[in-house]
Amino acid sequence: MNELFALLGQDASLIGYLLIDMGVAILLLGGMRYTMGMIGKVNTNEELAIKDNFAYGISMAGGVAAMGIALSGTITGELAGSYLIELIGMLCYGFAGLVMIKAGRYIHDKMALPEFNKHEQILNRNISVGIVDAASVIATAIVVRAALIWVDGLNIKTFIAIFCAWIVSQLMLVIITRIFEWQYLRHNANSFQSTLELGQVALAIRYAGYLVSTSMSVTAASYFIVYDAQNLLDGIASWAIISLILMVVLTVLTMFAKCIVLWGIDCREEIENQENIGIATIEFAISFAIALLLMALMA
């Protein structure tokens, strides 16, 4: 604590940057709630406090967490050079992050899980769909954060780079969803999406782990690419290719780790047929842990 006070005493400008960053962050976090209500034409007070809609609360929690994750990539502090530049950067990148998170939610609804109306299911208290929705926006935000850290400067090319990275993230999430669906359909009569619609929470948790860990592998791929505004398309193409490679590596390592950690347990039977939330949560944790280790190794 004494070291903190000493640092603040030596450089009082840190307090100014802290106030700007946290002020904008809190404003945008609050904006996430009201944006959800406005776009979905929902009274958030009624859903959260009167109807006690847990699914809506989980979905909103995912949105707030996603906004916080994305904003953590916008903070530069004294590197910005002035309070005004830091404020403009936070507002511009923060707003861009908010738009991409919302757009990512729409893409996930229409391309990854098009067989049901996610918003309608959440309003009908479908907790499994609420979990999937939260995981999808968090996964998008993880990649948006990586892109914000990857780019340099504040101009049109940086926004193009961030948008391209966002496109890569959505492509990866759709691919992993199709793979997940194919694996599920091999052993079950019902489709993955129809099972989610029926409220299978354990399956939703397992799928959420796939989404979040995949986004982390896409983030790890960014460590290999140096941002170059003059060769932006080459950089994005390289990012996409490395993301696919790391996604395969992540899948193999995760499968191996699950065999070791859950030795002697038929995970498919436990999750898909017995709806064992505990086993599904362990699978989520294993996927997350392997992805985190992969990120640390690549960094």
C-alpha distance (Angstrom), angle and dihedral (degrees) to the residues before:
residue distance angle dihedral
M1 . . .
N2 3.82 . .
E3 3.81 89.3 .
L4 3.82 89.8 53.3
F5 3.80 92.9 51.7
A6 3.80 90.1 46.6
L7 3.80 91.2 51.9
L8 3.79 92.6 48.6
G9 3.80 89.5 47.8
Q10 3.80 92.2 53.5
D11 3.80 94.2 46.1
A12 3.80 111.9 27.5
S13 3.81 90.8 173.8
L14 3.81 88.3 76.3
I15 3.80 88.6 71.6
G16 3.80 90.4 55.7
Y17 3.80 92.9 50.6
L18 3.80 90.1 46.2
L19 3.81 92.1 52.8
I20 3.81 92.4 47.6
D21 3.80 94.8 47.2
M22 3.78 96.1 44.9
G23 3.81 93.3 42.2
V24 3.80 93.2 53.7
A25 3.82 91.2 41.6
I26 3.81 93.5 53.3
L27 3.81 90.5 45.6
L28 3.82 91.8 52.9
L29 3.81 93.1 43.2
G30 3.78 88.5 55.6
G31 3.78 89.1 45.1
M32 3.79 89.6 58.5
R33 3.80 91.3 64.2
Y34 3.79 95.7 47.6
T35 3.80 92.5 42.4
M36 3.81 89.3 54.9
G37 3.77 90.1 50.9
M38 3.79 94.4 46.2
I39 3.82 96.4 46.2
G40 3.80 93.3 42.8
K41 3.82 92.2 41.7
V42 3.79 89.1 -127.9
N43 3.78 132.5 141.1
T44 3.80 99.0 -127.3
N45 3.80 93.3 -164.1
E46 3.78 90.3 56.1
E47 3.83 94.9 46.6
L48 3.80 95.3 45.7
A49 3.80 104.7 35.8
I50 3.81 108.2 18.7
K51 3.80 104.0 34.3
D52 3.83 91.6 29.2
N53 3.80 89.5 -141.6
F54 3.81 102.3 -173.9
A55 3.81 92.8 -174.7
Y56 3.79 91.0 56.4
G57 3.80 90.4 46.9
I58 3.82 91.2 52.4
S59 3.80 90.5 48.3
M60 3.80 92.0 49.7
A61 3.80 91.6 45.6
G62 3.79 88.0 55.9
G63 3.79 90.5 51.0
V64 3.81 93.4 49.6
A65 3.82 91.7 46.9
A66 3.81 89.9 47.8
M67 3.80 91.3 52.3
G68 3.80 90.7 50.4
I69 3.81 91.6 49.2
A70 3.80 92.3 50.1
L71 3.81 92.8 46.0
S72 3.80 91.3 53.3
G73 3.80 86.7 67.8
T74 3.81 93.4 55.6
I75 3.80 98.9 58.1
T76 3.81 114.4 104.1
G77 3.81 102.1 155.4
E78 3.81 114.9 -170.7
L79 3.81 90.8 -1.4
A80 3.80 87.0 76.2
G81 3.81 89.6 70.3
S82 3.81 97.5 -137.3
Y83 3.78 142.5 26.0
L84 3.81 91.6 -110.7
I85 3.81 94.4 54.0
E86 3.81 90.8 47.0
L87 3.81 90.8 50.0
I88 3.82 93.0 48.1
G89 3.80 91.6 45.7
M90 3.80 93.5 49.5
L91 3.80 92.6 47.5
C92 3.82 95.7 44.9
Y93 3.78 97.5 43.4
G94 3.79 92.0 38.2
F95 3.79 91.9 53.2
A96 3.81 90.3 45.6
G97 3.80 89.1 51.3
L98 3.80 91.1 50.3
V99 3.81 91.5 51.0
M100 3.82 93.0 47.6
I101 3.80 92.7 48.0
K102 3.80 90.2 51.8
A103 3.80 91.9 44.3
G104 3.81 90.2 47.6
R105 3.79 89.8 54.2
Y106 3.81 89.4 52.2
I107 3.83 92.8 48.2
H108 3.80 91.0 48.8
D109 3.81 90.2 50.9
K110 3.80 95.3 48.5
M111 3.82 102.7 34.5
A112 3.81 109.2 21.9
L113 3.82 99.2 36.4
P114 3.82 107.4 15.2
E115 3.82 98.4 147.1
F116 3.80 96.0 84.3
N117 3.80 139.9 26.0
K118 3.78 104.3 -102.1
H119 3.81 94.6 -166.9
E120 3.79 91.6 51.0
Q121 3.80 91.9 48.1
I122 3.80 91.7 51.4
L123 3.81 91.5 50.4
N124 3.81 86.3 51.3
R125 3.84 88.7 57.8
N126 3.81 97.3 -107.2
I127 3.80 100.2 163.4
S128 3.82 94.5 -172.1
V129 3.80 90.7 58.5
G130 3.82 89.9 45.3
I131 3.82 89.8 55.2
V132 3.81 92.1 48.6
D133 3.81 91.4 47.9
A134 3.81 91.7 50.8
A135 3.81 91.6 48.0
S136 3.81 92.7 49.4
V137 3.81 94.5 54.2
I138 3.81 92.3 43.8
A139 3.81 89.5 50.8
T140 3.81 90.2 51.0
A141 3.80 91.6 47.7
I142 3.81 92.5 52.0
V143 3.81 90.2 58.8
V144 3.81 92.7 41.9
R145 3.81 88.2 54.4
A146 3.81 90.6 50.6
A147 3.80 90.2 50.8
L148 3.81 92.5 49.0
I149 3.80 90.3 52.8
W150 3.82 91.8 43.8
V151 3.81 97.7 55.1
D152 3.78 125.1 73.3
G153 3.78 127.4 -145.4
L154 3.80 133.7 4.1
N155 3.80 111.9 -85.7
I156 3.79 142.0 104.7
K157 3.81 93.5 -80.1
T158 3.79 92.6 56.4
F159 3.80 90.3 53.7
I160 3.81 90.4 47.8
A161 3.81 89.0 51.7
I162 3.81 91.9 49.5
F163 3.81 91.1 48.2
C164 3.82 91.8 50.1
A165 3.81 90.9 49.7
W166 3.80 88.1 50.6
I167 3.82 89.5 53.0
V168 3.81 89.5 52.4
S169 3.81 90.6 51.3
Q170 3.80 92.8 51.2
L171 3.80 90.8 48.6
M172 3.81 91.1 52.3
L173 3.81 92.4 48.5
V174 3.80 92.0 50.7
I175 3.81 90.8 48.3
I176 3.81 93.7 50.1
T177 3.83 89.4 47.8
R178 3.81 92.0 53.6
I179 3.83 90.3 48.9
F180 3.80 91.0 48.0
E181 3.83 90.6 49.9
W182 3.81 92.0 49.4
Q183 3.80 92.2 50.8
Y184 3.79 92.0 48.0
L185 3.81 94.5 47.7
R186 3.82 91.3 53.6
H187 3.81 90.5 69.6
N188 3.81 104.5 25.8
A189 3.79 137.7 61.2
N190 3.80 94.5 -143.7
S191 3.79 122.3 65.8
F192 3.80 121.3 -109.8
Q193 3.80 92.7 -113.0
S194 3.80 94.7 49.2
T195 3.80 89.2 50.5
L196 3.79 90.6 52.8
E197 3.78 88.5 49.8
L198 3.82 88.2 55.7
G199 3.82 89.3 57.4
Q200 3.82 104.6 -104.9
V201 3.82 99.6 170.4
A202 3.82 97.5 -178.0
L203 3.79 91.2 55.9
A204 3.81 90.3 48.2
I205 3.82 91.0 53.7
R206 3.81 91.8 50.1
Y207 3.82 91.1 49.2
A208 3.80 91.0 46.8
G209 3.79 88.3 57.2
Y210 3.80 90.1 53.8
L211 3.82 91.7 50.6
V212 3.80 96.3 48.3
S213 3.82 95.5 43.0
T214 3.82 91.3 47.6
S215 3.80 90.9 54.0
M216 3.80 88.9 50.4
S217 3.81 90.4 53.7
V218 3.82 88.7 52.0
T219 3.81 87.4 52.1
A220 3.81 90.8 50.7
A221 3.81 89.0 54.3
S222 3.82 90.0 60.4
Y223 3.81 90.0 65.7
F224 3.81 89.6 70.3
I225 3.80 95.6 53.9
V226 3.80 125.0 75.0
Y227 3.79 113.2 -148.6
D228 3.80 110.6 -112.9
A229 3.79 116.4 171.7
Q230 3.81 90.7 -161.8
N231 3.81 93.6 56.9
L232 3.77 99.6 33.5
L233 3.80 98.0 142.3
D234 3.81 92.0 51.1
G235 3.79 89.8 51.3
I236 3.79 93.9 49.7
A237 3.82 92.1 45.6
S238 3.80 90.0 51.3
W239 3.80 89.9 48.2
A240 3.82 91.0 52.9
I241 3.82 93.7 48.6
I242 3.80 93.9 47.0
S243 3.81 89.4 46.0
L244 3.80 90.3 57.6
I245 3.80 91.4 48.6
L246 3.80 93.0 48.7
M247 3.80 91.0 45.8
V248 3.82 88.9 58.2
V249 3.81 91.1 45.9
L250 3.80 90.4 48.9
T251 3.81 91.8 50.1
V252 3.81 93.1 50.9
L253 3.81 94.3 45.6
T254 3.80 92.0 45.9
M255 3.81 92.4 50.8
F256 3.81 90.2 50.5
A257 3.81 92.5 47.2
K258 3.82 91.7 49.4
C259 3.80 90.3 52.5
I260 3.81 90.0 54.1
V261 3.82 99.1 40.9
L262 3.82 95.1 41.3
W263 3.80 97.4 35.5
G264 3.80 112.2 164.4
I265 3.81 94.4 17.0
D266 3.80 122.8 110.3
C267 3.80 96.9 -138.0
R268 3.78 94.5 -176.0
E269 3.81 92.1 54.2
E270 3.80 92.7 44.2
I271 3.80 96.1 48.7
E272 3.79 105.5 30.1
N273 3.80 99.9 37.4
Q274 3.80 106.5 20.8
E275 3.84 95.6 33.9
N276 3.81 91.7 -134.0
I277 3.80 103.9 -175.4
G278 3.80 92.1 -174.0
I279 3.81 93.9 59.1
A280 3.81 90.4 43.7
T281 3.82 90.5 53.0
I282 3.80 90.7 50.5
E283 3.81 89.5 51.6
F284 3.82 88.6 50.8
A285 3.80 90.3 51.2
I286 3.81 92.4 48.6
S287 3.81 92.2 50.2
F288 3.80 90.8 47.9
A289 3.81 93.4 46.9
I290 3.81 94.3 50.0
A291 3.80 91.3 47.1
L292 3.82 90.7 49.2
L293 3.81 91.4 50.2
L294 3.80 90.3 47.6
M295 3.81 90.2 52.4
A296 3.80 91.3 49.6
L297 3.80 91.3 48.7
M298 3.80 94.1 48.4
A299 3.80 91.6 47.3
